[in-house]
Amino acid sequence: MSKDKVGNAGALGLCAFGLTTLVLMLHNNGLYGMNTMILAMGMFYGGLVQLIVGILEWKHGNTFGTVAFTSFGAFWLSFCFMMILPLFGLAAPDATAVGWFMLVWTVFTFAMFIGTLRIARALQVVFGLGSIGFALLALNDLTGIAAIGDVAAIIGVLLGCAALYTGLAEVLNEVYGKVILPIGPMVHKEDVAKAESQRAHAE
């Protein structure tokens, strides 16, 4: 019985994370204010879409993708709700609370970065920059030093571009059937040995 080919949901998730991060960090760089464009994109593209991607990754048996995309989808929804809830009379979180919020996400992102060491160079860049960016945002909120926030905004732009590049690379490489934009997939000795063993058995 033939099995239907499934698409690469991870590419969508990376594009969603990249573009949403980019529009927020352009705000942090002073190009425009915090407005409904950022919140709407954060809730739907950064939040809802990544949650859907995470579920699809679970269906494909990809634990890393499931944890990464559902978690960051929930991050974006949480972030947007923190911005919106004060409009309904609920107190906004203070800088210290936001700093600790960013700090726990730093730890989580760094742990996921360790996982990327077995996947691809491009993902290592994404999660590496993500770890640095969250750490700087946490320090900015906990210390109040504006210069740290300025550096975090620049790192955030690089993060958004890196995630968007990785997502688009996966799309274009699949469409053209060859490497258009390299992502540096990791090749491990045990994987090579397994592939050679399977080829030998096939012959």
C-alpha positions in Angstrom: 0.0 0.0 0.0 1.4 3.4 -1.0 1.9 6.0 1.7 1.0 9.6 1.0 4.0 12.0 1.1 3.9 14.4 4.0 5.2 18.0 3.9 7.9 19.6 6.0 6.0 21.4 8.7 9.2 22.5 10.3 9.9 24.9 7.5 6.6 26.7 8.2 7.4 26.8 11.9 10.8 28.3 11.3 9.4 31.0 9.0 6.6 31.8 11.5 9.2 32.1 14.3 11.6 34.1 12.2 9.2 36.7 10.7 7.4 37.2 14.1 10.8 37.7 15.9 11.9 40.1 13.2 8.9 42.4 13.4 9.2 42.5 17.2 12.9 43.2 17.1 12.6 45.9 14.5 10.3 47.6 17.1 12.9 47.1 19.8 15.4 48.8 17.4 13.1 51.8 17.4 11.6 51.6 13.9 8.0 51.7 15.2 6.1 51.4 18.4 4.4 48.4 20.0 1.2 48.2 18.1 -1.6 45.8 17.0 0.5 44.6 14.0 3.0 43.0 16.4 0.4 41.6 18.7 -1.8 40.1 15.9 1.2 38.6 14.2 2.5 37.2 17.5 -0.8 35.6 18.3 -1.6 34.1 15.0 1.6 33.5 13.0 4.1 33.2 15.8 1.7 31.6 18.2 -1.1 29.6 16.6 0.8 28.5 13.5 3.7 27.2 15.6 1.3 25.3 17.8 -0.2 23.6 14.7 3.3 22.9 13.4 4.2 21.3 16.7 1.2 19.0 16.5 2.2 18.0 12.9 5.7 17.3 14.0 4.3 15.0 16.7 2.4 13.2 14.1 5.6 12.8 12.1 7.4 11.4 15.2 9.7 14.4 15.6 10.1 15.0 19.3 12.5 17.9 18.9 10.2 19.7 16.5 7.2 19.0 18.7 8.8 20.4 21.8 10.4 23.4 20.0 7.4 24.6 18.0 4.7 24.1 20.5 6.8 25.7 23.2 7.7 28.8 21.2 4.1 29.0 19.9 3.0 29.1 23.5 5.7 31.7 24.2 4.4 34.1 21.6 0.8 33.7 22.9 2.0 34.3 26.4 4.0 37.3 25.4 1.0 38.9 23.5 -1.4 38.2 26.4 1.0 39.9 28.8 0.7 43.0 26.6 -3.0 42.7 26.2 -4.3 41.8 29.6 -3.6 45.2 31.2 -6.2 46.7 28.8 -8.8 44.6 30.7 -7.8 46.0 34.1 -5.3 43.4 35.1 -1.9 44.6 36.3 1.0 44.5 33.9 4.0 42.4 35.0 6.8 44.4 36.4 10.3 44.4 34.9 11.6 41.9 37.4 8.9 39.4 36.6 9.5 39.8 32.8 13.2 39.4 33.5 12.7 36.0 35.2 10.2 35.1 32.4 13.0 35.7 29.9 15.5 33.9 32.0 13.6 30.6 32.2 13.2 30.8 28.4 17.0 31.3 28.2 17.5 28.0 30.0 15.0 26.2 27.9 16.4 27.6 24.6 19.9 26.7 25.5 18.8 23.1 26.4 17.2 22.9 22.9 20.5 24.3 21.4 22.3 21.3 22.8 19.8 19.1 20.8 20.7 21.0 17.6 24.3 19.8 17.8 22.9 16.5 16.3 20.8 18.2 13.6 22.1 21.1 11.4 24.4 24.0 11.6 21.7 26.5 10.6 19.6 25.4 13.6 22.6 25.7 15.8 22.8 29.3 14.8 19.1 29.9 15.4 19.0 28.4 18.9 22.4 29.8 19.7 21.3 33.3 18.9 18.0 32.6 20.7 19.8 31.6 23.9 21.9 34.8 23.7 18.9 37.0 22.9 16.8 35.7 25.7 19.7 36.1 28.2 20.3 39.7 27.1 16.5 40.5 27.4 16.5 39.0 30.9 19.5 41.0 31.9 18.0 44.2 30.5 14.8 43.7 32.5 16.6 42.6 35.7 19.2 45.4 35.6 17.5 48.2 33.8 20.6 48.9 31.7 19.3 50.2 28.4 22.5 49.3 26.4 21.9 45.6 27.1 18.4 46.0 25.5 20.0 47.7 22.5 22.4 44.8 22.0 19.5 42.3 22.5 17.5 44.0 19.8 20.4 43.6 17.3 20.8 40.0 18.2 17.0 39.5 17.8 17.1 40.8 14.2 19.9 38.4 13.5 17.9 35.6 15.1 14.8 36.4 13.1 16.8 36.4 9.8 18.6 33.2 10.7 15.3 31.4 11.5 13.7 32.8 8.3 16.7 31.7 6.2 16.6 28.2 7.6 12.9 27.8 6.9 13.1 29.2 3.4 16.2 27.1 2.7 14.2 23.9 3.5 11.4 25.1 1.2 13.7 26.0 -1.7 16.0 23.0 -1.4 12.9 20.7 -1.5 11.3 22.5 -4.4 14.4 22.5 -6.6 15.6 19.0 -5.5 19.1 20.3 -4.7 20.9 22.6 -2.2 20.0 26.2 -3.1 20.6 27.5 0.4 22.8 25.3 2.6 21.8 24.5 6.2 24.8 22.3 7.0 23.1 19.0 8.0 25.1 17.0 10.6 26.5 13.6 9.6 27.4 11.2 12.4 29.7 8.2 12.1 27.0 5.9 13.5 24.5 7.2 10.9 27.0 6.6 8.1 27.7 3.1 9.4 23.9 2.3 9.6 23.4 3.6 6.0 26.3 1.4 4.7 24.9 -1.6 6.6 21.5 -1.1 5.1 23.0 -0.7 1.6 25.0 -3.9 2.0 22.0 -5.9 3.1 20.0 -4.5 0.1 22.7 -5.7 -2.3 
